[in-house]
């Protein structure tokens, strides 16, 4: 049984390689056609250089717990962006929280 499983995995790897090569041939042909038209592209395997995912250094209010303007937690959580159109910025009242569908968390 284990031997058969190993054979199937090897066969899958071989088929994936063939499919990948066939797809790359089509892509290379299309890129060559574009090159003849004066539009130049190249194929890069993996992520595009310079693209970094998920490394934001911005602080997240939900990690700190309390809104920096209100000074307390709510359910559902909110942060300073919720106060965007408030002038001047100040803590929400109980009525405002209720209108926004939030409640104060002790």
Secondary structure, DSSP 8 states (H G I E B T S, - for coil): -HHHHHHHHHHHHHHHHHHHHHHHHHHHHHHHHHHHTT------SSS-TT---S---S--HHHH-S-TTT-SEEES---GGGGTT-SS-----HHHHHHTT-EEE-
